[in-house]
């Protein structure tokens, strides 16, 4: 039932909750409730972190509101802490759904001493060694060629791991993207390329940056399958990504999945007035009508298992408490010590860095030499 290069996005559930295909038996009401809770928690995480940003406790954040089905669905199609993930800068929901603790995400976001990146990355650019989640980068498509190399290494080592690399629609206009996809395809590397097409590369719509009818069809140029899926339908995302991931894992080479979704918020806090400058409120409202969270709620209601108002409120309240507690715990660890700037890179510190370290020590302590 799952075929590449479909003219329309593959869909199982319409925005009003109506099934367009038979619901696979594994999607029990209990499992759908779990997926709903995960997406709702992610939406509230966004809201809480925007609040922290406005309080001046961090300096950068890129929302994922509206894209929860794409990221949760992809996470549920992988083997956490086994497969390798090269994310892009809007993938905190993917990290959460794979199991990265909220405390770790917030420690990095706040730049505290509990940050596993030791305060060296810009905010909202986390990584997780435990979950094979490579550090986020702001450079568009820069993660794609290294991901192809990671997949090639997996092939040479004979593991059953795969590499997953995610990116926005804007990345497909970068040379790095084409080089990485081509390299993986030529070498039949176990790499799953996933485009989270939220349709806006900051202020440029996808129709203004590519002449092809969609991103998935670009896979034809590299001799690999391209799957086109409704990224706001979590059932469709899970079914397509699971199919593609297992196809890749079986040694067939790479695959490309395009999840058509929408970011209902701004590109980042540096782009706080999107509707005023480059898109209309009518467009945003149209996509709010395709919201992935209300879609799964409508599906559950159609199955006779509705989410109650109290159940929804309890999930939201629990998430707010969890974030508040993690923030206090992270901030209690203090700021990273300045000395870490000179650690980890060199076993023997070069003279010019020794001089800089001595200068900073004098500045901090008032003691020279």
Short mmCIF file of the C-alpha atoms (twelve columns), coordinates in Angstrom:
data_MODEL
# 
_entry.id   MODEL 
# 
loop_
_atom_site.group_PDB 
_atom_site.id 
_atom_site.type_symbol 
_atom_site.label_atom_id 
_atom_site.label_alt_id 
_atom_site.label_comp_id 
_atom_site.label_asym_id 
_atom_site.label_seq_id 
_atom_site.Cartn_x 
_atom_site.Cartn_y 
_atom_site.Cartn_z 
_atom_site.pdbx_PDB_model_num 
ATOM 1   C CA . UNK A 1   0.000   0.000  0.000  1 
ATOM 2   C CA . UNK A 2   2.977   2.331  0.455  1 
ATOM 3   C CA . UNK A 3   4.418   3.339  -2.875 1 
ATOM 4   C CA . UNK A 4   7.044   5.936  -3.808 1 
ATOM 5   C CA . UNK A 5   6.380   8.976  -5.982 1 
ATOM 6   C CA . UNK A 6   2.664   9.314  -5.334 1 
ATOM 7   C CA . UNK A 7   1.136   12.472 -6.868 1 
ATOM 8   C CA . UNK A 8   -0.563  13.365 -3.570 1 
ATOM 9   C CA . UNK A 9   0.734   12.955 -0.011 1 
ATOM 10  C CA . UNK A 10  0.031   9.522  1.483  1 
ATOM 11  C CA . UNK A 11  -2.683  9.896  4.122  1 
ATOM 12  C CA . UNK A 12  -4.572  7.630  6.496  1 
ATOM 13  C CA . UNK A 13  -6.542  10.211 8.484  1 
ATOM 14  C CA . UNK A 14  -8.223  13.331 7.081  1 
ATOM 15  C CA . UNK A 15  -8.084  16.599 9.073  1 
ATOM 16  C CA . UNK A 16  -11.615 15.928 10.370 1 
ATOM 17  C CA . UNK A 17  -10.558 12.523 11.736 1 
ATOM 18  C CA . UNK A 18  -12.114 10.452 8.939  1 
ATOM 19  C CA . UNK A 19  -10.101 7.422  7.852  1 
ATOM 20  C CA . UNK A 20  -9.064  7.381  4.193  1 
ATOM 21  C CA . UNK A 21  -7.445  3.935  4.509  1 
ATOM 22  C CA . UNK A 22  -8.029  1.069  6.931  1 
ATOM 23  C CA . UNK A 23  -6.358  1.810  10.261 1 
ATOM 24  C CA . UNK A 24  -3.575  -0.745 10.863 1 
ATOM 25  C CA . UNK A 25  -4.395  -2.958 13.830 1 
ATOM 26  C CA . UNK A 26  -1.431  -1.796 15.906 1 
ATOM 27  C CA . UNK A 27  -3.045  1.638  16.295 1 
ATOM 28  C CA . UNK A 28  -5.153  0.756  19.276 1 
ATOM 29  C CA . UNK A 29  -6.918  3.512  21.227 1 
ATOM 30  C CA . UNK A 30  -4.240  3.131  23.913 1 
ATOM 31  C CA . UNK A 31  -1.437  3.679  21.417 1 
ATOM 32  C CA . UNK A 32  -3.216  6.619  19.795 1 
ATOM 33  C CA . UNK A 33  -3.641  8.162  23.242 1 
ATOM 34  C CA . UNK A 34  0.088   7.783  23.896 1 
ATOM 35  C CA . UNK A 35  0.896   9.506  20.592 1 
ATOM 36  C CA . UNK A 36  -1.611  12.260 21.340 1 
ATOM 37  C CA . UNK A 37  -0.079  12.875 24.766 1 
ATOM 38  C CA . UNK A 38  3.405   13.056 23.284 1 
ATOM 39  C CA . UNK A 39  2.357   15.627 20.678 1 
ATOM 40  C CA . UNK A 40  0.417   17.697 23.198 1 
ATOM 41  C CA . UNK A 41  3.381   17.684 25.571 1 
ATOM 42  C CA . UNK A 42  5.597   18.893 22.728 1 
ATOM 43  C CA . UNK A 43  3.183   21.739 21.940 1 
ATOM 44  C CA . UNK A 44  3.212   22.849 25.576 1 
ATOM 45  C CA . UNK A 45  7.007   22.531 25.718 1 
ATOM 46  C CA . UNK A 46  7.126   25.080 22.901 1 
ATOM 47  C CA . UNK A 47  4.906   27.475 24.825 1 
ATOM 48  C CA . UNK A 48  6.928   27.155 28.009 1 
ATOM 49  C CA . UNK A 49  10.246  27.748 26.265 1 
ATOM 50  C CA . UNK A 50  8.919   30.821 24.493 1 
ATOM 51  C CA . UNK A 51  7.994   32.138 27.939 1 
ATOM 52  C CA . UNK A 52  11.535  31.471 29.184 1 
ATOM 53  C CA . UNK A 53  12.871  33.301 26.147 1 
ATOM 54  C CA . UNK A 54  10.696  36.346 26.861 1 
ATOM 55  C CA . UNK A 55  11.897  36.313 30.460 1 
ATOM 56  C CA . UNK A 56  15.452  36.723 29.198 1 
ATOM 57  C CA . UNK A 57  16.605  33.322 30.457 1 
ATOM 58  C CA . UNK A 58  17.797  32.301 26.987 1 
ATOM 59  C CA . UNK A 59  18.421  34.033 23.668 1 
ATOM 60  C CA . UNK A 60  17.266  31.768 20.828 1 
ATOM 61  C CA . UNK A 61  14.456  29.335 20.118 1 
ATOM 62  C CA . UNK A 62  12.931  27.761 16.989 1 
ATOM 63  C CA . UNK A 63  9.389   26.471 17.492 1 
ATOM 64  C CA . UNK A 64  8.096   23.163 16.178 1 
ATOM 65  C CA . UNK A 65  4.394   23.858 16.799 1 
ATOM 66  C CA . UNK A 66  2.356   22.334 13.977 1 
ATOM 67  C CA . UNK A 67  5.084   19.812 13.113 1 
ATOM 68  C CA . UNK A 68  4.587   17.400 16.023 1 
ATOM 69  C CA . UNK A 69  3.187   14.509 13.967 1 
ATOM 70  C CA . UNK A 70  6.180   14.565 11.646 1 
ATOM 71  C CA . UNK A 71  8.749   14.434 14.439 1 
ATOM 72  C CA . UNK A 72  6.954   12.089 16.834 1 
ATOM 73  C CA . UNK A 73  5.975   9.808  13.954 1 
ATOM 74  C CA . UNK A 74  9.561   9.642  12.701 1 
ATOM 75  C CA . UNK A 75  10.897  8.913  16.190 1 
ATOM 76  C CA . UNK A 76  8.445   6.060  16.581 1 
ATOM 77  C CA . UNK A 77  9.737   4.548  13.329 1 
ATOM 78  C CA . UNK A 78  13.342  4.245  14.521 1 
ATOM 79  C CA . UNK A 79  15.334  2.252  17.033 1 
ATOM 80  C CA . UNK A 80  16.235  4.759  19.769 1 
ATOM 81  C CA . UNK A 81  19.863  4.740  20.946 1 
ATOM 82  C CA . UNK A 82  20.635  2.323  18.099 1 
ATOM 83  C CA . UNK A 83  20.109  4.285  14.891 1 
ATOM 84  C CA . UNK A 84  21.998  7.551  14.399 1 
ATOM 85  C CA . UNK A 85  20.210  10.869 13.962 1 
ATOM 86  C CA . UNK A 86  21.624  13.994 12.304 1 
ATOM 87  C CA . UNK A 87  18.947  16.603 13.060 1 
ATOM 88  C CA . UNK A 88  18.213  20.119 12.000 1 
ATOM 89  C CA . UNK A 89  17.558  23.010 14.351 1 
ATOM 90  C CA . UNK A 90  13.804  22.459 14.854 1 
ATOM 91  C CA . UNK A 91  14.052  18.845 16.006 1 
ATOM 92  C CA . UNK A 92  13.669  19.051 19.780 1 
ATOM 93  C CA . UNK A 93  10.374  17.142 19.502 1 
ATOM 94  C CA . UNK A 94  12.206  14.361 17.657 1 
ATOM 95  C CA . UNK A 95  14.765  14.273 20.458 1 
ATOM 96  C CA . UNK A 96  12.084  14.187 23.164 1 
ATOM 97  C CA . UNK A 97  10.189  11.407 21.385 1 
ATOM 98  C CA . UNK A 98  13.397  9.356  21.108 1 
ATOM 99  C CA . UNK A 99  13.872  9.632  24.850 1 
ATOM 100 C CA . UNK A 100 16.231  12.575 25.389 1 
ATOM 101 C CA . UNK A 101 15.299  13.844 28.893 1 
ATOM 102 C CA . UNK A 102 13.687  17.267 29.160 1 
ATOM 103 C CA . UNK A 103 16.258  18.171 31.825 1 
ATOM 104 C CA . UNK A 104 19.043  17.709 29.251 1 
ATOM 105 C CA . UNK A 105 17.202  19.792 26.659 1 
ATOM 106 C CA . UNK A 106 16.588  22.605 29.134 1 
ATOM 107 C CA . UNK A 107 20.123  22.524 30.525 1 
ATOM 108 C CA . UNK A 108 21.446  23.128 27.033 1 
ATOM 109 C CA . UNK A 109 18.803  25.739 26.254 1 
ATOM 110 C CA . UNK A 110 19.656  27.668 29.418 1 
ATOM 111 C CA . UNK A 111 23.413  27.125 29.133 1 
ATOM 112 C CA . UNK A 112 23.848  25.882 32.706 1 
ATOM 113 C CA . UNK A 113 26.564  23.764 34.262 1 
ATOM 114 C CA . UNK A 114 24.417  20.668 33.708 1 
ATOM 115 C CA . UNK A 115 24.537  21.199 29.930 1 
ATOM 116 C CA . UNK A 116 26.168  18.166 28.295 1 
ATOM 117 C CA . UNK A 117 27.491  20.567 25.629 1 
ATOM 118 C CA . UNK A 118 29.161  22.490 28.499 1 
ATOM 119 C CA . UNK A 119 27.734  25.811 27.393 1 
ATOM 120 C CA . UNK A 120 29.654  25.778 24.118 1 
ATOM 121 C CA . UNK A 121 26.745  25.680 21.698 1 
ATOM 122 C CA . UNK A 122 24.244  28.399 20.976 1 
ATOM 123 C CA . UNK A 123 20.879  27.873 22.715 1 
ATOM 124 C CA . UNK A 124 18.518  25.196 21.410 1 
ATOM 125 C CA . UNK A 125 21.394  23.307 19.720 1 
ATOM 126 C CA . UNK A 126 21.471  20.184 21.843 1 
ATOM 127 C CA . UNK A 127 22.918  16.716 21.295 1 
ATOM 128 C CA . UNK A 128 22.777  13.398 23.116 1 
ATOM 129 C CA . UNK A 129 25.559  10.839 23.084 1 
ATOM 130 C CA . UNK A 130 23.305  8.267  24.778 1 
ATOM 131 C CA . UNK A 131 20.745  8.473  21.980 1 
ATOM 132 C CA . UNK A 132 23.187  8.844  19.040 1 
ATOM 133 C CA . UNK A 133 21.675  12.284 18.465 1 
ATOM 134 C CA . UNK A 134 24.359  14.408 16.801 1 
ATOM 135 C CA . UNK A 135 24.697  18.079 17.683 1 
ATOM 136 C CA . UNK A 136 22.277  20.460 16.007 1 
ATOM 137 C CA . UNK A 137 23.809  22.964 13.578 1 
ATOM 138 C CA . UNK A 138 22.378  26.221 12.283 1 
ATOM 139 C CA . UNK A 139 24.220  25.961 8.961  1 
ATOM 140 C CA . UNK A 140 21.573  24.864 6.471  1 
ATOM 141 C CA . UNK A 141 22.157  21.340 5.060  1 
ATOM 142 C CA . UNK A 142 25.607  21.076 6.652  1 
ATOM 143 C CA . UNK A 143 24.498  17.881 8.420  1 
ATOM 144 C CA . UNK A 144 23.664  16.041 5.193  1 
ATOM 145 C CA . UNK A 145 27.141  15.071 3.857  1 
ATOM 146 C CA . UNK A 146 28.404  13.921 7.297  1 
ATOM 147 C CA . UNK A 147 25.237  11.863 7.684  1 
ATOM 148 C CA . UNK A 148 25.971  10.175 4.364  1 
ATOM 149 C CA . UNK A 149 29.465  9.411  5.669  1 
ATOM 150 C CA . UNK A 150 28.014  8.020  8.893  1 
ATOM 151 C CA . UNK A 151 25.794  5.687  6.876  1 
ATOM 152 C CA . UNK A 152 28.736  4.580  4.738  1 
ATOM 153 C CA . UNK A 153 30.639  3.679  7.915  1 
ATOM 154 C CA . UNK A 154 27.667  1.611  9.104  1 
ATOM 155 C CA . UNK A 155 27.684  -0.264 5.814  1 
ATOM 156 C CA . UNK A 156 31.421  -0.969 5.972  1 
ATOM 157 C CA . UNK A 157 31.148  -2.108 9.601  1 
ATOM 158 C CA . UNK A 158 28.242  -4.411 8.752  1 
ATOM 159 C CA . UNK A 159 25.922  -3.139 11.493 1 
ATOM 160 C CA . UNK A 160 22.134  -3.162 11.303 1 
ATOM 161 C CA . UNK A 161 22.043  0.510  12.291 1 
ATOM 162 C CA . UNK A 162 20.801  3.172  9.921  1 
ATOM 163 C CA . UNK A 163 21.476  6.891  9.781  1 
ATOM 164 C CA . UNK A 164 18.579  9.332  9.688  1 
ATOM 165 C CA . UNK A 165 19.126  12.923 8.625  1 
ATOM 166 C CA . UNK A 166 16.419  15.551 8.800  1 
ATOM 167 C CA . UNK A 167 16.212  18.966 7.153  1 
ATOM 168 C CA . UNK A 168 13.735  21.606 6.068  1 
ATOM 169 C CA . UNK A 169 12.609  22.340 2.535  1 
ATOM 170 C CA . UNK A 170 15.147  25.179 2.284  1 
ATOM 171 C CA . UNK A 171 18.024  22.722 2.707  1 
ATOM 172 C CA . UNK A 172 17.166  21.022 -0.600 1 
ATOM 173 C CA . UNK A 173 18.317  24.191 -2.386 1 
ATOM 174 C CA . UNK A 174 21.812  23.855 -0.911 1 
ATOM 175 C CA . UNK A 175 24.699  22.142 -2.678 1 
ATOM 176 C CA . UNK A 176 25.515  20.169 0.467  1 
ATOM 177 C CA . UNK A 177 22.135  18.466 0.248  1 
ATOM 178 C CA . UNK A 178 22.638  17.247 -3.316 1 
ATOM 179 C CA . UNK A 179 26.223  16.153 -2.631 1 
ATOM 180 C CA . UNK A 180 25.174  14.172 0.442  1 
ATOM 181 C CA . UNK A 181 22.223  12.440 -1.211 1 
ATOM 182 C CA . UNK A 182 24.289  11.558 -4.258 1 
ATOM 183 C CA . UNK A 183 27.169  10.206 -2.152 1 
ATOM 184 C CA . UNK A 184 24.835  7.990  -0.119 1 
ATOM 185 C CA . UNK A 185 23.002  6.768  -3.224 1 
ATOM 186 C CA . UNK A 186 26.161  5.862  -5.151 1 
ATOM 187 C CA . UNK A 187 27.482  3.910  -2.165 1 
ATOM 188 C CA . UNK A 188 24.103  2.341  -1.287 1 
ATOM 189 C CA . UNK A 189 24.570  3.572  2.255  1 
ATOM 190 C CA . UNK A 190 21.820  2.907  4.833  1 
ATOM 191 C CA . UNK A 191 20.692  6.527  5.072  1 
ATOM 192 C CA . UNK A 192 17.129  7.763  5.465  1 
ATOM 193 C CA . UNK A 193 16.710  11.350 4.306  1 
ATOM 194 C CA . UNK A 194 13.662  13.043 5.847  1 
ATOM 195 C CA . UNK A 195 12.466  16.439 4.659  1 
ATOM 196 C CA . UNK A 196 10.276  18.202 7.214  1 
ATOM 197 C CA . UNK A 197 8.702   20.434 4.599  1 
ATOM 198 C CA . UNK A 198 7.072   23.206 6.601  1 
ATOM 199 C CA . UNK A 199 6.897   25.212 3.350  1 
ATOM 200 C CA . UNK A 200 8.815   28.271 4.512  1 
ATOM 201 C CA . UNK A 201 12.608  28.676 4.436  1 
ATOM 202 C CA . UNK A 202 12.442  31.661 6.786  1 
ATOM 203 C CA . UNK A 203 10.576  34.078 4.483  1 
ATOM 204 C CA . UNK A 204 10.784  32.170 1.180  1 
ATOM 205 C CA . UNK A 205 8.027   29.760 0.231  1 
ATOM 206 C CA . UNK A 206 9.009   26.404 -1.260 1 
ATOM 207 C CA . UNK A 207 7.260   27.249 -4.537 1 
ATOM 208 C CA . UNK A 208 9.722   30.120 -5.001 1 
ATOM 209 C CA . UNK A 209 12.861  28.046 -4.499 1 
ATOM 210 C CA . UNK A 210 12.239  24.908 -6.548 1 
ATOM 211 C CA . UNK A 211 10.580  24.115 -9.856 1 
ATOM 212 C CA . UNK A 212 9.891   20.458 -9.046 1 
ATOM 213 C CA . UNK A 213 6.374   19.565 -7.955 1 
ATOM 214 C CA . UNK A 214 7.621   18.429 -4.543 1 
ATOM 215 C CA . UNK A 215 10.782  17.350 -2.734 1 
ATOM 216 C CA . UNK A 216 10.135  13.598 -2.864 1 
ATOM 217 C CA . UNK A 217 10.353  13.533 -6.664 1 
ATOM 218 C CA . UNK A 218 13.955  14.760 -6.463 1 
ATOM 219 C CA . UNK A 219 14.873  11.220 -5.367 1 
ATOM 220 C CA . UNK A 220 14.443  10.040 -8.966 1 
ATOM 221 C CA . UNK A 221 17.585  11.928 -9.959 1 
ATOM 222 C CA . UNK A 222 19.606  9.810  -7.528 1 
ATOM 223 C CA . UNK A 223 18.017  6.450  -8.270 1 
ATOM 224 C CA . UNK A 224 16.396  6.073  -4.855 1 
ATOM 225 C CA . UNK A 225 12.725  5.912  -3.766 1 
ATOM 226 C CA . UNK A 226 10.997  9.108  -2.696 1 
ATOM 227 C CA . UNK A 227 7.925   8.954  -0.469 1 
ATOM 228 C CA . UNK A 228 5.463   11.841 -0.161 1 
ATOM 229 C CA . UNK A 229 3.424   11.845 3.064  1 
ATOM 230 C CA . UNK A 230 0.963   14.072 4.896  1 
ATOM 231 C CA . UNK A 231 3.210   15.240 7.728  1 
ATOM 232 C CA . UNK A 232 0.269   16.235 9.935  1 
ATOM 233 C CA . UNK A 233 -1.151  12.699 9.919  1 
ATOM 234 C CA . UNK A 234 0.850   10.796 12.531 1 
ATOM 235 C CA . UNK A 235 -0.440  7.416  11.361 1 
ATOM 236 C CA . UNK A 236 0.710   8.108  7.802  1 
ATOM 237 C CA . UNK A 237 4.090   9.399  8.990  1 
ATOM 238 C CA . UNK A 238 4.702   6.318  11.126 1 
ATOM 239 C CA . UNK A 239 3.620   3.910  8.416  1 
ATOM 240 C CA . UNK A 240 5.693   5.545  5.668  1 
ATOM 241 C CA . UNK A 241 8.789   6.193  7.792  1 
ATOM 242 C CA . UNK A 242 8.718   2.667  9.228  1 
ATOM 243 C CA . UNK A 243 8.436   1.249  5.707  1 
ATOM 244 C CA . UNK A 244 11.270  3.446  4.429  1 
ATOM 245 C CA . UNK A 245 13.503  2.794  7.452  1 
ATOM 246 C CA . UNK A 246 13.162  -0.968 7.140  1 
ATOM 247 C CA . UNK A 247 13.763  -0.775 3.386  1 
ATOM 248 C CA . UNK A 248 16.999  1.093  4.116  1 
ATOM 249 C CA . UNK A 249 17.922  -1.286 6.958  1 
ATOM 250 C CA . UNK A 250 17.533  -4.260 4.613  1 
ATOM 251 C CA . UNK A 251 20.538  -3.078 2.585  1 
ATOM 252 C CA . UNK A 252 18.716  -1.499 -0.345 1 
ATOM 253 C CA . UNK A 253 20.468  1.855  -0.041 1 
ATOM 254 C CA . UNK A 254 18.992  5.257  0.855  1 
ATOM 255 C CA . UNK A 255 15.414  6.503  0.696  1 
ATOM 256 C CA . UNK A 256 13.910  9.972  0.839  1 
ATOM 257 C CA . UNK A 257 10.725  10.850 2.744  1 
ATOM 258 C CA . UNK A 258 9.032   14.223 2.410  1 
ATOM 259 C CA . UNK A 259 6.624   15.080 5.225  1 
ATOM 260 C CA . UNK A 260 4.371   17.944 4.134  1 
ATOM 261 C CA . UNK A 261 3.633   19.970 7.248  1 
ATOM 262 C CA . UNK A 262 3.542   23.581 8.429  1 
ATOM 263 C CA . UNK A 263 5.137   25.680 11.139 1 
ATOM 264 C CA . UNK A 264 2.365   27.753 12.634 1 
ATOM 265 C CA . UNK A 265 4.808   29.891 14.601 1 
ATOM 266 C CA . UNK A 266 7.648   32.109 13.496 1 
ATOM 267 C CA . UNK A 267 10.890  30.807 12.013 1 
ATOM 268 C CA . UNK A 268 12.569  31.711 15.305 1 
ATOM 269 C CA . UNK A 269 12.462  34.499 17.868 1 
ATOM 270 C CA . UNK A 270 14.461  36.562 15.365 1 
ATOM 271 C CA . UNK A 271 11.410  36.419 13.063 1 
ATOM 272 C CA . UNK A 272 8.596   37.401 15.387 1 
ATOM 273 C CA . UNK A 273 6.140   38.991 12.985 1 
ATOM 274 C CA . UNK A 274 5.875   36.542 10.088 1 
ATOM 275 C CA . UNK A 275 2.256   37.338 9.227  1 
ATOM 276 C CA . UNK A 276 3.085   41.009 8.833  1 
ATOM 277 C CA . UNK A 277 5.955   40.564 6.402  1 
ATOM 278 C CA . UNK A 278 5.700   37.428 4.285  1 
ATOM 279 C CA . UNK A 279 2.649   35.267 4.912  1 
ATOM 280 C CA . UNK A 280 -0.998  35.866 5.605  1 
ATOM 281 C CA . UNK A 281 -3.081  35.126 8.661  1 
ATOM 282 C CA . UNK A 282 -5.555  33.333 6.375  1 
ATOM 283 C CA . UNK A 283 -2.816  30.886 5.344  1 
ATOM 284 C CA . UNK A 284 -1.900  30.185 8.957  1 
ATOM 285 C CA . UNK A 285 -5.545  29.698 9.911  1 
ATOM 286 C CA . UNK A 286 -6.014  27.279 7.026  1 
ATOM 287 C CA . UNK A 287 -3.184  25.124 8.327  1 
ATOM 288 C CA . UNK A 288 -4.422  25.399 11.897 1 
ATOM 289 C CA . UNK A 289 -7.454  23.584 10.542 1 
ATOM 290 C CA . UNK A 290 -5.124  20.677 9.668  1 
ATOM 291 C CA . UNK A 291 -3.503  20.618 13.116 1 
ATOM 292 C CA . UNK A 292 -2.000  17.200 13.910 1 
ATOM 293 C CA . UNK A 293 -3.169  17.232 17.532 1 
ATOM 294 C CA . UNK A 294 -6.823  18.036 16.837 1 
ATOM 295 C CA . UNK A 295 -6.697  15.477 14.003 1 
ATOM 296 C CA . UNK A 296 -5.788  12.609 16.296 1 
ATOM 297 C CA . UNK A 297 -8.377  13.845 18.808 1 
ATOM 298 C CA . UNK A 298 -11.000 13.723 16.052 1 
ATOM 299 C CA . UNK A 299 -9.857  10.210 15.104 1 
ATOM 300 C CA . UNK A 300 -10.201 9.004  18.693 1 
ATOM 301 C CA . UNK A 301 -13.636 10.569 18.951 1 
ATOM 302 C CA . UNK A 302 -14.665 8.781  15.755 1 
ATOM 303 C CA . UNK A 303 -13.463 5.518  17.293 1 
ATOM 304 C CA . UNK A 304 -15.652 6.131  20.326 1 
ATOM 305 C CA . UNK A 305 -12.648 6.883  22.567 1 
ATOM 306 C CA . UNK A 306 -12.662 10.684 22.894 1 
ATOM 307 C CA . UNK A 307 -10.063 12.672 24.814 1 
ATOM 308 C CA . UNK A 308 -11.917 14.378 27.657 1 
ATOM 309 C CA . UNK A 309 -11.377 18.020 28.576 1 
ATOM 310 C CA . UNK A 310 -9.984  16.917 31.935 1 
ATOM 311 C CA . UNK A 311 -7.590  14.411 30.355 1 
ATOM 312 C CA . UNK A 312 -6.232  17.115 28.062 1 
ATOM 313 C CA . UNK A 313 -5.883  19.582 30.926 1 
ATOM 314 C CA . UNK A 314 -4.045  17.013 33.052 1 
ATOM 315 C CA . UNK A 315 -1.473  16.377 30.287 1 
ATOM 316 C CA . UNK A 316 -0.861  20.112 29.899 1 
ATOM 317 C CA . UNK A 317 -0.558  20.724 33.638 1 
ATOM 318 C CA . UNK A 318 1.846   17.803 34.081 1 
ATOM 319 C CA . UNK A 319 4.053   19.098 31.277 1 
ATOM 320 C CA . UNK A 320 4.157   22.581 32.779 1 
ATOM 321 C CA . UNK A 321 5.184   21.151 36.147 1 
ATOM 322 C CA . UNK A 322 7.878   18.997 34.550 1 
ATOM 323 C CA . UNK A 323 9.370   21.950 32.675 1 
ATOM 324 C CA . UNK A 324 9.236   24.234 35.728 1 
ATOM 325 C CA . UNK A 325 10.971  21.645 37.907 1 
ATOM 326 C CA . UNK A 326 13.638  20.933 35.266 1 
ATOM 327 C CA . UNK A 327 14.344  24.658 34.829 1 
ATOM 328 C CA . UNK A 328 14.869  25.159 38.563 1 
ATOM 329 C CA . UNK A 329 17.048  22.057 38.772 1 
ATOM 330 C CA . UNK A 330 19.174  23.143 35.789 1 
ATOM 331 C CA . UNK A 331 19.591  26.716 36.983 1 
ATOM 332 C CA . UNK A 332 20.587  25.457 40.426 1 
ATOM 333 C CA . UNK A 333 23.712  23.913 38.892 1 
ATOM 334 C CA . UNK A 334 25.001  27.404 38.039 1 
ATOM 335 C CA . UNK A 335 26.831  28.630 34.964 1 
ATOM 336 C CA . UNK A 336 29.623  26.628 33.295 1 
ATOM 337 C CA . UNK A 337 33.075  27.461 34.603 1 
ATOM 338 C CA . UNK A 338 35.163  29.626 32.261 1 
ATOM 339 C CA . UNK A 339 38.035  27.113 32.409 1 
ATOM 340 C CA . UNK A 340 36.188  24.635 30.205 1 
ATOM 341 C CA . UNK A 341 37.072  26.804 27.185 1 
ATOM 342 C CA . UNK A 342 40.557  25.363 27.384 1 
ATOM 343 C CA . UNK A 343 39.624  21.723 27.956 1 
ATOM 344 C CA . UNK A 344 38.905  18.698 25.723 1 
ATOM 345 C CA . UNK A 345 40.432  19.847 22.417 1 
ATOM 346 C CA . UNK A 346 44.180  19.545 23.061 1 
ATOM 347 C CA . UNK A 347 46.018  17.041 25.236 1 
ATOM 348 C CA . UNK A 348 48.859  19.589 25.454 1 
ATOM 349 C CA . UNK A 349 47.624  23.168 25.426 1 
ATOM 350 C CA . UNK A 350 49.443  25.328 22.827 1 
ATOM 351 C CA . UNK A 351 51.371  28.346 24.091 1 
ATOM 352 C CA . UNK A 352 48.930  30.915 22.730 1 
ATOM 353 C CA . UNK A 353 46.049  29.263 24.598 1 
ATOM 354 C CA . UNK A 354 48.144  29.012 27.775 1 
ATOM 355 C CA . UNK A 355 48.664  32.752 27.531 1 
ATOM 356 C CA . UNK A 356 44.955  33.366 27.037 1 
ATOM 357 C CA . UNK A 357 44.110  31.106 29.973 1 
ATOM 358 C CA . UNK A 358 46.590  32.990 32.195 1 
ATOM 359 C CA . UNK A 359 45.103  36.312 31.094 1 
ATOM 360 C CA . UNK A 360 41.563  35.176 31.912 1 
ATOM 361 C CA . UNK A 361 42.656  33.732 35.266 1 
ATOM 362 C CA . UNK A 362 44.141  37.112 36.141 1 
ATOM 363 C CA . UNK A 363 40.924  38.826 35.100 1 
ATOM 364 C CA . UNK A 364 38.846  36.451 37.216 1 
ATOM 365 C CA . UNK A 365 41.017  36.259 40.303 1 
ATOM 366 C CA . UNK A 366 43.087  39.408 40.188 1 
ATOM 367 C CA . UNK A 367 46.231  37.262 40.486 1 
ATOM 368 C CA . UNK A 368 48.758  37.520 37.647 1 
ATOM 369 C CA . UNK A 369 51.206  34.858 36.548 1 
# 
